[in-house]
Amino acid sequence: MLNTTISRRSLLGAAGGSILGLSVQNLLALAGTDHAPTAEHVILFWNGGGMTHLDTWDPKPGRPTQGEFSPIKTSVPGMEISEIFPELAKQMHHCALIRSIAGTNGDHGRGTYQLQTSYNASPNLQHPGFGSVVAHEKSQLGDLPSYISLSGQAPRAGYLGQTCEAYFVGEPGERDPYLAFPEGITQVRGNKRLETLARVNARFANSNKNEKFQATETAIGDAVKLMRSPALEAFELDTVETTTLNRYGDSAFGRGALLAKRLVETGVRFVQVNRGGFDTHTANFPAMQAHGEIMDPALAALVSDLAASGMLKKTLIVMLSEFGRTPKINKDAGRDHWASVFSCFLAGGGLKGGTVIGSSDADGYQPDNRPVQVADIHATLCHALGINPNKEVQTPLQRPMKLVDNGKPVMELFA
């Protein structure tokens, strides 16, 4: 009599190590990724230059490395942050901190590349920034681009292509001159020019299949669609009440935070707000005091307003820098590059507010417990958005690349 019993090992062997066209390795990679997303949008504050962890999210009171700032209590019992964030301290029950990022790159360029892509820089390959990953994996909501960068350029989309590049806004509140007809060109005349351009391009496209031309066509089509969309009103800050603008702070950073809020409310998936000036090799403390005076009201107002409207539940706020600064204060009253351990600020997006992940040692030199790798942060953002970080995409040379470089989500952050 035929034995119809078959073991799991035999089944996998009979299937050639695959089920439904997926390799066993890929099936294992997918394990645990099938879940409802907790976030729909991301606001990334990128602080270029290497922001000191000791003078922001990981104070060391009473230690030789403390510096000039004292910790202050927050709305979460036992959680303290630097005194340069008095307003944000009142909102920390909505926020989370990672204090044990174990970095590897103390160079600005390489550190920035890894923190924004999860990969180490390669001479032969341009990995996409996380905003491009979101634009690639999540459907566009509304007419505005899925990925917008404010006050600075974002990482390139690399092998994910033109459609995943960031839309760049130089100054928050400043009108984009390329999304309006030149002065003296009426709407009717401008539309006729666009129609003529479309006909010429269509004829050329029939005889030219160059990918660069197709990418240009995509960019032109997106620009025209955006130019005609009423959603462009989200960029207009001159209609915002003065009291609201004052709460965020009438600075490039304050306007950027306010514009980021308006953009995610309009459906934008990923907004990156860029700010530099954190390379504090000299006079670290007055520089950080000045940064706090600008960042504190904007971050506090953003978290508070999104919480009040209910948008914080589906908007993940992240603040990152390429590395931290040395615990030891140098002869110029500054702190130098330090990648061995640094911190990350997060809020919303389904994360547990009032959470602190990991710690550095007594003086802030090394991770003390629960080290978090850079790629783990990217995997965590993927988990919140319902993206499989292990998904493979093909480069133009048909090389398979994972969306995230082998990171694992920090599950303690989720309820």
C-alpha positions in Angstrom: 0.0 0.0 0.0 1.3 3.4 -1.0 2.5 5.5 2.0 1.0 9.0 1.5 2.7 10.4 4.6 5.1 13.2 3.7 7.4 15.1 6.0 8.0 18.8 5.9 11.6 18.2 4.8 10.4 15.9 2.0 7.9 18.5 0.8 10.5 21.2 0.6 12.9 18.8 -1.2 10.2 17.8 -3.7 9.4 21.5 -4.3 13.1 22.1 -5.1 13.4 24.2 -2.0 10.6 26.6 -3.0 6.9 27.1 -2.4 4.7 29.2 -4.7 7.8 30.4 -6.5 9.5 31.7 -3.3 12.7 30.2 -2.1 12.8 28.9 1.5 15.2 31.6 2.4 12.8 34.3 1.2 9.9 32.6 3.0 11.9 32.7 6.2 12.7 36.4 5.6 9.0 37.1 5.2 8.2 35.5 8.5 6.7 38.1 10.9 6.4 40.8 8.2 2.7 40.2 7.5 1.1 42.8 9.8 -1.0 45.9 9.5 1.1 49.1 9.3 1.1 51.4 12.3 2.2 54.5 10.3 1.3 56.0 6.9 3.7 59.0 6.9 7.2 59.8 8.0 8.8 63.1 8.9 12.6 62.8 9.1 14.6 65.6 10.7 18.1 65.3 9.4 20.7 67.1 11.5 23.8 67.2 9.4 27.2 67.5 11.0 26.9 65.0 13.9 24.6 66.1 16.7 26.0 65.5 20.2 24.0 62.8 22.1 25.2 64.0 25.5 23.8 67.5 25.2 20.4 66.4 23.8 18.9 62.9 24.4 21.4 61.2 26.7 22.6 63.6 29.4 25.2 62.4 31.9 24.7 64.5 35.1 27.5 64.5 37.6 30.0 62.8 35.2 33.2 64.3 33.7 31.5 64.3 30.3 28.4 66.2 31.3 29.4 69.5 29.9 27.5 72.8 30.5 23.9 71.5 30.3 21.8 69.9 33.0 19.1 67.3 32.5 15.5 68.3 33.0 12.5 66.2 33.9 9.9 65.3 31.2 6.3 64.3 31.1 7.5 60.7 31.6 8.6 59.8 35.1 12.3 58.9 35.1 13.0 60.1 31.5 15.3 63.1 31.4 16.6 65.1 28.4 18.8 68.2 28.0 17.7 71.5 29.4 17.8 72.9 25.8 14.4 71.3 25.1 12.1 72.7 27.8 8.9 72.7 25.7 9.6 69.3 24.1 10.1 67.8 27.6 6.3 68.4 28.1 5.5 66.2 25.1 7.8 63.2 25.8 4.9 61.0 26.7 4.3 60.9 22.9 8.0 60.2 22.2 10.6 57.5 22.3 14.4 57.6 22.5 17.1 55.1 21.3 20.2 55.7 23.3 22.4 52.8 22.1 23.0 53.2 18.4 26.2 51.4 17.7 27.6 53.2 14.7 30.7 52.4 12.7 31.4 55.5 10.6 33.0 58.6 12.1 33.4 60.3 8.7 30.7 62.8 7.6 30.2 61.4 4.1 30.2 57.7 5.0 28.2 58.3 8.2 25.5 60.2 6.4 25.3 57.6 3.6 24.8 54.7 6.1 22.4 56.5 8.3 20.2 57.5 5.3 20.4 54.3 3.4 21.3 51.6 5.9 24.2 50.5 3.7 27.9 51.4 3.8 29.0 53.4 0.8 30.1 51.5 -2.3 32.1 52.8 -5.2 30.0 50.9 -7.7 26.5 51.3 -6.4 24.2 54.1 -5.3 21.8 52.8 -2.6 18.5 54.7 -2.2 17.7 56.9 0.8 14.9 55.7 3.0 12.5 58.3 1.5 13.0 56.7 -1.9 12.3 53.3 -0.4 9.0 54.6 1.0 8.1 56.2 -2.4 8.8 52.9 -4.1 6.9 50.7 -1.7 3.9 52.8 -0.7 1.2 54.1 -3.1 1.0 57.9 -3.7 -1.7 59.6 -1.8 -3.1 62.6 -3.7 -1.4 64.9 -6.2 1.7 65.9 -4.2 4.9 63.9 -4.6 5.3 61.0 -2.2 8.7 62.2 -1.1 9.6 65.9 -0.4 12.9 67.3 0.9 12.9 70.7 2.6 15.9 73.1 3.1 18.4 70.8 1.6 19.0 67.9 -0.8 18.0 64.4 0.2 19.8 61.2 -0.9 19.3 60.0 -4.4 16.9 57.2 -5.4 19.7 55.2 -6.9 18.6 52.0 -8.6 14.9 52.6 -7.6 14.7 55.2 -10.4 13.4 58.6 -11.2 9.9 58.2 -9.9 11.4 57.7 -6.4 13.5 60.9 -6.3 12.7 63.6 -3.8 10.9 66.8 -4.8 13.1 69.6 -3.5 11.9 72.7 -1.7 14.6 75.3 -1.1 13.0 77.5 1.6 9.8 76.4 3.3 7.0 78.8 2.2 8.9 79.9 -0.9 7.0 79.3 -4.1 8.6 77.0 -6.7 9.1 79.2 -9.8 9.1 76.0 -12.0 5.5 75.2 -11.0 4.1 78.4 -12.6 4.3 79.9 -16.1 6.9 82.7 -16.5 5.8 86.2 -16.0 4.0 87.5 -19.1 2.8 84.0 -20.1 -1.0 83.7 -19.7 -2.6 80.4 -18.6 -4.1 79.8 -22.0 -0.8 80.5 -23.8 1.1 78.3 -21.3 -1.2 75.4 -21.7 -0.9 75.6 -25.5 2.9 75.4 -25.1 2.6 72.3 -22.9 0.3 70.7 -25.5 2.8 71.4 -28.2 5.6 69.9 -26.1 3.5 66.8 -25.4 2.9 66.2 -29.2 6.6 66.7 -30.0 7.7 64.4 -27.2 5.2 61.7 -28.2 6.5 61.6 -31.8 10.1 61.4 -30.5 9.2 58.7 -28.0 8.0 56.4 -30.8 11.5 56.2 -32.3 13.5 56.5 -29.1 13.2 54.1 -26.2 16.1 55.6 -24.1 15.4 55.2 -20.4 16.7 58.7 -19.7 14.2 60.2 -22.1 11.4 58.1 -20.5 12.5 59.4 -17.0 12.4 63.0 -18.4 8.9 62.4 -19.7 7.9 61.1 -16.2 9.3 64.2 -14.5 7.5 66.5 -17.0 4.2 64.8 -16.5 4.5 64.9 -12.7 5.4 68.5 -12.8 2.5 69.5 -15.0 0.1 67.5 -12.8 1.5 69.2 -9.7 1.3 72.6 -11.3 -2.4 72.3 -11.8 -3.2 70.7 -8.5 -5.1 72.6 -5.7 -3.0 70.6 -3.2 -0.2 73.1 -3.9 -1.9 75.3 -1.3 -0.2 73.2 1.4 3.1 74.9 0.4 1.7 78.4 1.1 2.7 79.5 4.6 1.7 83.2 4.1 -1.9 82.2 4.9 -0.9 80.6 8.2 -2.0 82.6 11.3 0.8 84.5 13.0 0.1 82.9 16.3 0.7 79.4 14.7 3.9 80.5 13.0 5.1 82.0 16.3 4.5 78.7 18.1 6.7 76.9 15.7 9.2 79.7 15.4 9.7 82.0 12.5 12.9 80.4 11.4 13.8 78.0 8.5 13.5 75.1 10.8 10.2 76.2 12.4 8.7 76.9 9.0 10.0 73.5 7.8 8.4 71.7 10.7 5.1 73.5 10.1 5.2 72.8 6.4 6.0 69.1 7.1 2.9 68.9 9.2 0.8 70.5 6.4 2.3 68.1 3.8 1.6 64.9 5.6 -1.9 66.2 6.3 -2.3 66.5 2.5 -1.1 63.0 2.0 2.7 63.2 1.4 4.3 59.9 2.5 7.8 61.1 3.4 9.1 64.6 4.3 12.7 65.2 5.1 13.6 68.4 6.9 17.3 69.2 6.7 19.3 71.3 9.1 23.1 71.6 9.4 25.5 73.2 11.8 26.0 70.3 14.2 29.8 69.8 13.6 30.7 71.5 16.8 34.4 71.0 17.1 34.6 74.4 18.8 32.2 76.2 21.1 29.9 73.3 21.3 27.7 74.6 24.1 26.7 78.0 22.8 26.1 76.4 19.4 23.8 73.7 20.9 22.0 76.3 23.1 21.2 78.2 19.8 20.1 75.0 18.1 17.8 74.2 21.1 16.2 77.6 21.0 15.2 77.0 17.3 14.4 73.2 17.4 12.6 73.0 20.8 9.4 75.1 20.0 9.1 73.6 16.5 9.3 70.0 17.7 7.1 70.6 20.6 4.4 72.3 18.5 4.6 69.6 15.8 4.1 66.7 18.2 1.4 68.6 20.1 -0.6 69.6 17.0 -0.4 66.2 15.4 -1.5 64.5 18.6 -4.4 66.9 19.0 -5.6 66.2 15.4 -5.1 62.4 15.6 -2.5 62.5 12.9 0.4 61.5 15.3 -1.0 58.0 15.4 -0.2 57.5 11.8 2.8 59.9 11.4 6.2 58.7 12.5 8.6 61.5 13.4 12.3 60.7 13.4 15.4 62.9 14.2 18.8 61.5 13.2 22.3 62.6 12.6 25.3 60.8 11.1 27.0 60.1 14.5 27.3 61.6 17.9 30.1 63.7 19.5 33.0 62.8 21.8 32.1 62.5 25.5 35.5 64.2 26.1 35.4 68.0 25.7 38.4 69.2 23.7 40.6 72.1 24.3 38.4 74.4 22.1 35.3 73.7 24.3 34.0 71.5 21.5 33.2 67.8 20.9 34.7 65.8 18.0 33.3 63.0 15.9 32.0 59.9 17.8 30.3 57.0 16.1 30.6 54.3 18.8 27.3 55.2 20.4 24.7 57.9 19.8 21.0 58.5 20.0 17.8 58.8 18.0 14.5 60.7 18.7 11.2 59.3 17.6 7.5 60.0 18.1 4.1 58.8 16.9 3.5 56.3 14.1 2.2 53.6 16.5 5.3 53.7 18.7 4.9 53.5 22.5 5.3 57.0 23.9 7.6 57.5 26.9 9.9 54.6 25.8 13.7 54.5 26.1 15.6 51.8 24.3 19.0 50.9 25.4 21.6 53.0 27.2 25.2 54.1 26.8 27.8 53.6 29.5 28.3 55.9 32.4 30.2 58.5 30.4 28.5 58.0 27.0 31.4 56.3 25.2 29.9 52.9 24.3 26.6 51.1 24.3 25.9 49.6 27.7 22.9 47.5 27.0 20.6 46.7 24.0 22.9 47.9 21.2 20.9 49.0 18.1 22.6 48.8 14.7 22.0 51.5 12.1 20.1 49.0 9.8 17.8 48.2 12.8 16.5 51.7 12.7 15.6 51.4 9.0 14.0 48.0 9.6 12.0 49.6 12.4 10.7 52.3 10.1 9.8 49.6 7.6 7.9 47.7 10.2 5.9 50.7 11.2 5.0 51.3 7.5 4.2 47.7 6.7 7.2 47.4 4.4 9.2 44.1 4.3 12.8 45.2 4.9 14.1 42.0 3.4 12.4 42.5 0.0 14.8 42.3 -2.9 14.8 44.7 -5.8 16.9 44.4 -8.9 19.5 47.0 -9.9 19.9 47.9 -13.6 22.7 45.3 -13.7 20.2 42.7 -12.3 21.9 42.5 -9.0 19.4 41.7 -6.2 19.5 44.2 -3.3 17.5 44.2 -0.1 15.6 47.3 0.9 17.5 47.3 4.2 20.9 45.9 4.9 20.0 43.0 7.2 18.4 45.1 10.0 15.9 43.8 12.5 13.0 46.0 13.9 13.3 47.2 17.4 10.1 45.6 18.5 10.2 47.0 22.0 9.1 50.3 20.5 5.7 49.0 19.4 2.7 48.5 21.6 
